[in-house]
Amino acid sequence: MFGRLTLPQLLFASILGIAGGIYIYQPIFEQYSREQKELKEKVKWAQESQEKKS
């Protein structure tokens, strides 16, 4: 099988596969970063409200 494809064809197929994987999983990455951002804001808000009480 390896002998049937040239190196440029293998490189093109690899790049295409990586780009396709990034395209497919992009919404998951965006959701994760959004959730982390919300979590940081909640922690920051909780710390500020706790400091106001003290």
PyMOL Python script that loads the backbone (N, CA, C, O; Angstrom):
from pymol import cmd

cmd.read_pdbstr("""\
ATOM      1  N   MET A   1       0.823  -1.192   0.000  1.00  0.00           N
ATOM      2  CA  MET A   1       0.000   0.000   0.000  1.00  0.00           C
ATOM      3  C   MET A   1       0.867   1.256   0.000  1.00  0.00           C
ATOM      4  O   MET A   1       0.549   2.230  -0.683  1.00  0.00           O
ATOM      5  N   PHE A   2       1.954   1.239   0.757  1.00  0.00           N
ATOM      6  CA  PHE A   2       2.799   2.427   0.852  1.00  0.00           C
ATOM      7  C   PHE A   2       3.421   2.772  -0.494  1.00  0.00           C
ATOM      8  O   PHE A   2       3.615   3.950  -0.794  1.00  0.00           O
ATOM      9  N   GLY A   3       3.731   1.788  -1.299  1.00  0.00           N
ATOM     10  CA  GLY A   3       4.359   2.022  -2.580  1.00  0.00           C
ATOM     11  C   GLY A   3       3.426   2.618  -3.612  1.00  0.00           C
ATOM     12  O   GLY A   3       3.900   3.134  -4.624  1.00  0.00           O
ATOM     13  N   ARG A   4       2.159   2.571  -3.407  1.00  0.00           N
ATOM     14  CA  ARG A   4       1.204   3.058  -4.395  1.00  0.00           C
ATOM     15  C   ARG A   4       0.989   4.565  -4.332  1.00  0.00           C
ATOM     16  O   ARG A   4       0.597   5.170  -5.330  1.00  0.00           O
ATOM     17  N   LEU A   5       1.234   5.178  -3.192  1.00  0.00           N
ATOM     18  CA  LEU A   5       1.032   6.623  -3.041  1.00  0.00           C
ATOM     19  C   LEU A   5       2.375   7.336  -3.004  1.00  0.00           C
ATOM     20  O   LEU A   5       3.338   6.858  -2.405  1.00  0.00           O
ATOM     21  N   THR A   6       2.416   8.479  -3.653  1.00  0.00           N
ATOM     22  CA  THR A   6       3.639   9.269  -3.615  1.00  0.00           C
ATOM     23  C   THR A   6       3.660  10.096  -2.330  1.00  0.00           C
ATOM     24  O   THR A   6       2.646  10.239  -1.647  1.00  0.00           O
ATOM     25  N   LEU A   7       4.824  10.628  -2.023  1.00  0.00           N
ATOM     26  CA  LEU A   7       4.973  11.423  -0.804  1.00  0.00           C
ATOM     27  C   LEU A   7       4.061  12.654  -0.804  1.00  0.00           C
ATOM     28  O   LEU A   7       3.434  12.923   0.220  1.00  0.00           O
ATOM     29  N   PRO A   8       3.955  13.407  -1.891  1.00  0.00           N
ATOM     30  CA  PRO A   8       3.031  14.547  -1.878  1.00  0.00           C
ATOM     31  C   PRO A   8       1.578  14.138  -1.645  1.00  0.00           C
ATOM     32  O   PRO A   8       0.821  14.862  -0.999  1.00  0.00           O
ATOM     33  N   GLN A   9       1.196  12.985  -2.168  1.00  0.00           N
ATOM     34  CA  GLN A   9      -0.176  12.511  -1.940  1.00  0.00           C
ATOM     35  C   GLN A   9      -0.387  12.161  -0.476  1.00  0.00           C
ATOM     36  O   GLN A   9      -1.440  12.456   0.090  1.00  0.00           O
ATOM     37  N   LEU A  10       0.607  11.535   0.139  1.00  0.00           N
ATOM     38  CA  LEU A  10       0.500  11.201   1.563  1.00  0.00           C
ATOM     39  C   LEU A  10       0.442  12.469   2.419  1.00  0.00           C
ATOM     40  O   LEU A  10      -0.348  12.554   3.360  1.00  0.00           O
ATOM     41  N   LEU A  11       1.273  13.441   2.089  1.00  0.00           N
ATOM     42  CA  LEU A  11       1.258  14.695   2.851  1.00  0.00           C
ATOM     43  C   LEU A  11      -0.081  15.410   2.702  1.00  0.00           C
ATOM     44  O   LEU A  11      -0.630  15.922   3.678  1.00  0.00           O
ATOM     45  N   PHE A  12      -0.604  15.443   1.482  1.00  0.00           N
ATOM     46  CA  PHE A  12      -1.896  16.076   1.245  1.00  0.00           C
ATOM     47  C   PHE A  12      -3.010  15.374   2.021  1.00  0.00           C
ATOM     48  O   PHE A  12      -3.859  16.030   2.624  1.00  0.00           O
ATOM     49  N   ALA A  13      -3.003  14.059   2.004  1.00  0.00           N
ATOM     50  CA  ALA A  13      -4.027  13.296   2.730  1.00  0.00           C
ATOM     51  C   ALA A  13      -3.905  13.529   4.235  1.00  0.00           C
ATOM     52  O   ALA A  13      -4.918  13.635   4.927  1.00  0.00           O
ATOM     53  N   SER A  14      -2.685  13.611   4.743  1.00  0.00           N
ATOM     54  CA  SER A  14      -2.489  13.854   6.174  1.00  0.00           C
ATOM     55  C   SER A  14      -2.990  15.230   6.573  1.00  0.00           C
ATOM     56  O   SER A  14      -3.683  15.381   7.579  1.00  0.00           O
ATOM     57  N   ILE A  15      -2.638  16.233   5.778  1.00  0.00           N
ATOM     58  CA  ILE A  15      -3.082  17.600   6.077  1.00  0.00           C
ATOM     59  C   ILE A  15      -4.597  17.697   6.001  1.00  0.00           C
ATOM     60  O   ILE A  15      -5.230  18.354   6.828  1.00  0.00           O
ATOM     61  N   LEU A  16      -5.168  17.046   5.014  1.00  0.00           N
ATOM     62  CA  LEU A  16      -6.619  17.044   4.869  1.00  0.00           C
ATOM     63  C   LEU A  16      -7.292  16.366   6.068  1.00  0.00           C
ATOM     64  O   LEU A  16      -8.322  16.837   6.552  1.00  0.00           O
ATOM     65  N   GLY A  17      -6.719  15.279   6.538  1.00  0.00           N
ATOM     66  CA  GLY A  17      -7.266  14.587   7.702  1.00  0.00           C
ATOM     67  C   GLY A  17      -7.202  15.418   8.969  1.00  0.00           C
ATOM     68  O   GLY A  17      -8.153  15.449   9.749  1.00  0.00           O
ATOM     69  N   ILE A  18      -6.083  16.088   9.171  1.00  0.00           N
ATOM     70  CA  ILE A  18      -5.937  16.942  10.360  1.00  0.00           C
ATOM     71  C   ILE A  18      -6.905  18.115  10.299  1.00  0.00           C
ATOM     72  O   ILE A  18      -7.554  18.447  11.291  1.00  0.00           O
ATOM     73  N   ALA A  19      -6.997  18.741   9.125  1.00  0.00           N
ATOM     74  CA  ALA A  19      -7.913  19.877   8.973  1.00  0.00           C
ATOM     75  C   ALA A  19      -9.360  19.435   9.178  1.00  0.00           C
ATOM     76  O   ALA A  19     -10.145  20.162   9.787  1.00  0.00           O
ATOM     77  N   GLY A  20      -9.716  18.266   8.683  1.00  0.00           N
ATOM     78  CA  GLY A  20     -11.069  17.750   8.873  1.00  0.00           C
ATOM     79  C   GLY A  20     -11.367  17.478  10.338  1.00  0.00           C
ATOM     80  O   GLY A  20     -12.472  17.746  10.811  1.00  0.00           O
ATOM     81  N   GLY A  21     -10.392  16.951  11.053  1.00  0.00           N
ATOM     82  CA  GLY A  21     -10.581  16.693  12.480  1.00  0.00           C
ATOM     83  C   GLY A  21     -10.776  17.970  13.268  1.00  0.00           C
ATOM     84  O   GLY A  21     -11.619  18.037  14.163  1.00  0.00           O
ATOM     85  N   ILE A  22      -9.995  18.984  12.934  1.00  0.00           N
ATOM     86  CA  ILE A  22     -10.147  20.281  13.609  1.00  0.00           C
ATOM     87  C   ILE A  22     -11.521  20.867  13.302  1.00  0.00           C
ATOM     88  O   ILE A  22     -12.180  21.408  14.190  1.00  0.00           O
ATOM     89  N   TYR A  23     -11.951  20.761  12.055  1.00  0.00           N
ATOM     90  CA  TYR A  23     -13.253  21.293  11.658  1.00  0.00           C
ATOM     91  C   TYR A  23     -14.389  20.590  12.392  1.00  0.00           C
ATOM     92  O   TYR A  23     -15.347  21.232  12.823  1.00  0.00           O
ATOM     93  N   ILE A  24     -14.283  19.292  12.532  1.00  0.00           N
ATOM     94  CA  ILE A  24     -15.345  18.527  13.189  1.00  0.00           C
ATOM     95  C   ILE A  24     -15.401  18.818  14.684  1.00  0.00           C
ATOM     96  O   ILE A  24     -16.487  18.969  15.243  1.00  0.00           O
ATOM     97  N   TYR A  25     -14.234  18.899  15.341  1.00  0.00           N
ATOM     98  CA  TYR A  25     -14.207  19.068  16.792  1.00  0.00           C
ATOM     99  C   TYR A  25     -14.194  20.524  17.238  1.00  0.00           C
ATOM    100  O   TYR A  25     -14.166  20.790  18.440  1.00  0.00           O
ATOM    101  N   GLN A  26     -14.212  21.461  16.319  1.00  0.00           N
ATOM    102  CA  GLN A  26     -14.171  22.887  16.676  1.00  0.00           C
ATOM    103  C   GLN A  26     -15.311  23.301  17.617  1.00  0.00           C
ATOM    104  O   GLN A  26     -15.046  24.019  18.581  1.00  0.00           O
ATOM    105  N   PRO A  27     -16.563  22.887  17.388  1.00  0.00           N
ATOM    106  CA  PRO A  27     -17.631  23.272  18.329  1.00  0.00           C
ATOM    107  C   PRO A  27     -17.387  22.767  19.749  1.00  0.00           C
ATOM    108  O   PRO A  27     -17.755  23.435  20.716  1.00  0.00           O
ATOM    109  N   ILE A  28     -16.776  21.604  19.881  1.00  0.00           N
ATOM    110  CA  ILE A  28     -16.487  21.065  21.210  1.00  0.00           C
ATOM    111  C   ILE A  28     -15.435  21.930  21.896  1.00  0.00           C
ATOM    112  O   ILE A  28     -15.557  22.236  23.082  1.00  0.00           O
ATOM    113  N   PHE A  29     -14.393  22.326  21.145  1.00  0.00           N
ATOM    114  CA  PHE A  29     -13.362  23.191  21.709  1.00  0.00           C
ATOM    115  C   PHE A  29     -13.941  24.536  22.114  1.00  0.00           C
ATOM    116  O   PHE A  29     -13.594  25.069  23.168  1.00  0.00           O
ATOM    117  N   GLU A  30     -14.815  25.086  21.294  1.00  0.00           N
ATOM    118  CA  GLU A  30     -15.426  26.380  21.607  1.00  0.00           C
ATOM    119  C   GLU A  30     -16.307  26.286  22.845  1.00  0.00           C
ATOM    120  O   GLU A  30     -16.295  27.184  23.686  1.00  0.00           O
ATOM    121  N   GLN A  31     -17.074  25.201  22.962  1.00  0.00           N
ATOM    122  CA  GLN A  31     -17.935  25.015  24.134  1.00  0.00           C
ATOM    123  C   GLN A  31     -17.089  24.892  25.396  1.00  0.00           C
ATOM    124  O   GLN A  31     -17.435  25.462  26.431  1.00  0.00           O
ATOM    125  N   TYR A  32     -15.988  24.156  25.320  1.00  0.00           N
ATOM    126  CA  TYR A  32     -15.113  23.990  26.473  1.00  0.00           C
ATOM    127  C   TYR A  32     -14.536  25.326  26.917  1.00  0.00           C
ATOM    128  O   TYR A  32     -14.523  25.635  28.108  1.00  0.00           O
ATOM    129  N   SER A  33     -14.054  26.123  25.953  1.00  0.00           N
ATOM    130  CA  SER A  33     -13.473  27.413  26.325  1.00  0.00           C
ATOM    131  C   SER A  33     -14.532  28.353  26.886  1.00  0.00           C
ATOM    132  O   SER A  33     -14.244  29.138  27.790  1.00  0.00           O
ATOM    133  N   ARG A  34     -15.758  28.283  26.361  1.00  0.00           N
ATOM    134  CA  ARG A  34     -16.852  29.113  26.880  1.00  0.00           C
ATOM    135  C   ARG A  34     -17.184  28.719  28.311  1.00  0.00           C
ATOM    136  O   ARG A  34     -17.394  29.585  29.161  1.00  0.00           O
ATOM    137  N   GLU A  35     -17.234  27.418  28.585  1.00  0.00           N
ATOM    138  CA  GLU A  35     -17.545  26.954  29.934  1.00  0.00           C
ATOM    139  C   GLU A  35     -16.449  27.353  30.916  1.00  0.00           C
ATOM    140  O   GLU A  35     -16.742  27.728  32.051  1.00  0.00           O
ATOM    141  N   GLN A  36     -15.185  27.276  30.486  1.00  0.00           N
ATOM    142  CA  GLN A  36     -14.083  27.665  31.363  1.00  0.00           C
ATOM    143  C   GLN A  36     -14.140  29.159  31.671  1.00  0.00           C
ATOM    144  O   GLN A  36     -13.862  29.576  32.795  1.00  0.00           O
ATOM    145  N   LYS A  37     -14.495  29.953  30.682  1.00  0.00           N
ATOM    146  CA  LYS A  37     -14.604  31.397  30.874  1.00  0.00           C
ATOM    147  C   LYS A  37     -15.717  31.719  31.866  1.00  0.00           C
ATOM    148  O   LYS A  37     -15.543  32.564  32.743  1.00  0.00           O
ATOM    149  N   GLU A  38     -16.861  31.047  31.731  1.00  0.00           N
ATOM    150  CA  GLU A  38     -17.970  31.259  32.651  1.00  0.00           C
ATOM    151  C   GLU A  38     -17.590  30.840  34.068  1.00  0.00           C
ATOM    152  O   GLU A  38     -17.957  31.505  35.036  1.00  0.00           O
ATOM    153  N   LEU A  39     -16.862  29.746  34.186  1.00  0.00           N
ATOM    154  CA  LEU A  39     -16.438  29.256  35.489  1.00  0.00           C
ATOM    155  C   LEU A  39     -15.518  30.272  36.163  1.00  0.00           C
ATOM    156  O   LEU A  39     -15.652  30.533  37.358  1.00  0.00           O
ATOM    157  N   LYS A  40     -14.582  30.846  35.400  1.00  0.00           N
ATOM    158  CA  LYS A  40     -13.677  31.843  35.969  1.00  0.00           C
ATOM    159  C   LYS A  40     -14.444  33.071  36.427  1.00  0.00           C
ATOM    160  O   LYS A  40     -14.130  33.649  37.468  1.00  0.00           O
ATOM    161  N   GLU A  41     -15.458  33.478  35.651  1.00  0.00           N
ATOM    162  CA  GLU A  41     -16.256  34.639  36.032  1.00  0.00           C
ATOM    163  C   GLU A  41     -17.035  34.362  37.312  1.00  0.00           C
ATOM    164  O   GLU A  41     -17.153  35.246  38.160  1.00  0.00           O
ATOM    165  N   LYS A  42     -17.565  33.164  37.468  1.00  0.00           N
ATOM    166  CA  LYS A  42     -18.311  32.816  38.678  1.00  0.00           C
ATOM    167  C   LYS A  42     -17.402  32.812  39.892  1.00  0.00           C
ATOM    168  O   LYS A  42     -17.786  33.289  40.960  1.00  0.00           O
ATOM    169  N   VAL A  43     -16.193  32.274  39.735  1.00  0.00           N
ATOM    170  CA  VAL A  43     -15.247  32.242  40.844  1.00  0.00           C
ATOM    171  C   VAL A  43     -14.840  33.660  41.221  1.00  0.00           C
ATOM    172  O   VAL A  43     -14.748  33.992  42.403  1.00  0.00           O
ATOM    173  N   LYS A  44     -14.598  34.487  40.226  1.00  0.00           N
ATOM    174  CA  LYS A  44     -14.216  35.875  40.473  1.00  0.00           C
ATOM    175  C   LYS A  44     -15.348  36.612  41.185  1.00  0.00           C
ATOM    176  O   LYS A  44     -15.107  37.354  42.138  1.00  0.00           O
ATOM    177  N   TRP A  45     -16.576  36.408  40.726  1.00  0.00           N
ATOM    178  CA  TRP A  45     -17.729  37.050  41.338  1.00  0.00           C
ATOM    179  C   TRP A  45     -17.896  36.594  42.790  1.00  0.00           C
ATOM    180  O   TRP A  45     -18.193  37.404  43.668  1.00  0.00           O
ATOM    181  N   ALA A  46     -17.703  35.288  43.040  1.00  0.00           N
ATOM    182  CA  ALA A  46     -17.834  34.767  44.398  1.00  0.00           C
ATOM    183  C   ALA A  46     -16.762  35.354  45.307  1.00  0.00           C
ATOM    184  O   ALA A  46     -17.035  35.672  46.464  1.00  0.00           O
ATOM    185  N   GLN A  47     -15.547  35.499  44.792  1.00  0.00           N
ATOM    186  CA  GLN A  47     -14.474  36.078  45.606  1.00  0.00           C
ATOM    187  C   GLN A  47     -14.753  37.544  45.915  1.00  0.00           C
ATOM    188  O   GLN A  47     -14.506  38.000  47.031  1.00  0.00           O
ATOM    189  N   GLU A  48     -15.263  38.280  44.939  1.00  0.00           N
ATOM    190  CA  GLU A  48     -15.562  39.691  45.167  1.00  0.00           C
ATOM    191  C   GLU A  48     -16.689  39.856  46.185  1.00  0.00           C
ATOM    192  O   GLU A  48     -16.621  40.730  47.050  1.00  0.00           O
ATOM    193  N   SER A  49     -17.716  39.027  46.087  1.00  0.00           N
ATOM    194  CA  SER A  49     -18.822  39.145  47.035  1.00  0.00           C
ATOM    195  C   SER A  49     -18.369  38.738  48.439  1.00  0.00           C
ATOM    196  O   SER A  49     -18.861  39.272  49.433  1.00  0.00           O
ATOM    197  N   GLN A  50     -17.442  37.802  48.515  1.00  0.00           N
ATOM    198  CA  GLN A  50     -16.932  37.387  49.811  1.00  0.00           C
ATOM    199  C   GLN A  50     -16.084  38.487  50.433  1.00  0.00           C
ATOM    200  O   GLN A  50     -16.116  38.692  51.647  1.00  0.00           O
ATOM    201  N   GLU A  51     -15.326  39.193  49.602  1.00  0.00           N
ATOM    202  CA  GLU A  51     -14.493  40.295  50.117  1.00  0.00           C
ATOM    203  C   GLU A  51     -15.365  41.449  50.597  1.00  0.00           C
ATOM    204  O   GLU A  51     -15.005  42.126  51.560  1.00  0.00           O
ATOM    205  N   LYS A  52     -16.495  41.686  49.953  1.00  0.00           N
ATOM    206  CA  LYS A  52     -17.393  42.757  50.362  1.00  0.00           C
ATOM    207  C   LYS A  52     -18.016  42.448  51.715  1.00  0.00           C
ATOM    208  O   LYS A  52     -18.268  43.358  52.505  1.00  0.00           O
ATOM    209  N   LYS A  53     -18.265  41.187  51.984  1.00  0.00           N
ATOM    210  CA  LYS A  53     -18.867  40.787  53.261  1.00  0.00           C
ATOM    211  C   LYS A  53     -17.872  40.971  54.421  1.00  0.00           C
ATOM    212  O   LYS A  53     -18.271  41.240  55.554  1.00  0.00           O
ATOM    213  N   SER A  54     -16.592  40.824  54.126  1.00  0.00           N
ATOM    214  CA  SER A  54     -15.576  40.914  55.191  1.00  0.00           C
ATOM    215  C   SER A  54     -15.321  42.331  55.618  1.00  0.00           C
ATOM    216  O   SER A  54     -14.498  42.571  56.501  1.00  0.00           O
TER     217      SER A  54
END
""", "prot")
cmd.dss("prot")
cmd.show_as("cartoon", "prot")
cmd.util.cbc("prot")
cmd.orient("prot")
